[in-house]
């Protein structure tokens, strides 16, 4: 009989113990221990210094957690100790990245556990309870730590100074293995598998964070801007198309590959979905990069003639490619800005980045914008060069297709025009027969005395005279027209 009673008591104790589940998260500033009591439908959160450290009352500012993925519109519980050792709990909410205001009607009412909370000359630990939420297995948590105490016990009017560090994480309140924590006279020691190691921030390795930043920033702040500046400037100085493979390699291969890599790293490792401006812009950049790459291939390999085509051969697809390229660079700049402003402090664990990063961002944007606008100054020069090349190519094509005709019983043919700005070589002046031009293998040409230099003049005024002293050379190779623009 006693044996049965003992077994029953142990079973009840085991059942009661199994009703408490939870998990712990730690960073260099604080430890958050979340526990769930399924019998009471109650969650308990304990905020304390990290294992092995202590924050005495005179050095403690405030600590807070919120329930969501970002500071905006997430219910927060902010706690801080007062000079007399008492604890103040304030529930607040922010509609932007500003000082959160008091939430008079929070979705879950927090209750301070005075029996488990303390702050003295040794350290500080604060615990409170909340009614359980509908999703207890994977609770999104934002956290913040400030080293400046509000210096007031009023939860409604106290001014909360800006945090020193902040971030976000997830806590599985239904985890079966809780860390063993003991609190004695203000000293806390914690063991268990729930804490994160020093090189982990918000559950994400710092190496992963750095890889995401390097891939994204390199593509958007350096490679993409250079990729659009090279063709814009080069076409104002030369008709050679060396810039095209450079442009294609920079934007179509390197930048596109880095954007895909940065997006894949973020999607696989950072929780919260597309909840922030940075993440929404990152998704937009990823989609536009795919469209732009396909559009660039289409622009180069498929150029059908249509009524909207300009005299230079450019059509709507060309101009769409240009405008979309400028848009992508702008979206990339915005993605980096919001990454610095609202995401870095959440995942780095080191607080807001130094202002120098934003200054550097501004310099890159200003240099890119001014250089591109300066490149627009060379558009008239570019169009003039392209027009001269088209006229030369058109005349050359016409000369190759002209037929020999008979004029005054003398065989005549049109002599192909010389390329614009090309020096005339092997020229001899004959006073009896006007000017002679030795055109290589074409033949000895004598200009008709009645010929007037004009584009509209009949091409039959030029005559080809056979010269017994002229040795015919091999015909010149066929000229290939310049590639399409």
Beta strands, then each sheet from edge to edge (+ up, - down):
strand 1: 20-26
strand 2: 31-37
strand 3: 42-48
strand 4: 62-67
strand 5: 75-81
strand 6: 87-93
strand 7: 101-102
strand 8: 111-112
strand 9: 118-119
strand 10: 124-131
strand 11: 139-146
strand 12: 165-171
strand 13: 180-184
strand 14: 187-191
strand 15: 200-201
strand 16: 204-205
strand 17: 405-407
strand 18: 410-412
strand 19: 427-429
strand 20: 435-438
strand 21: 444-447
strand 22: 462-464
sheet 1: 1+ 2- 3+ 10- 8+
sheet 2: 1+ 2- 3+ 10- 9+
sheet 3: 7+ 6- 5+ 4- 11+ 12-
sheet 4: 13+ 14-
sheet 5: 15+ 16-
sheet 6: 17+ 18-
sheet 7: 19+ 20- 21+ 22-
end
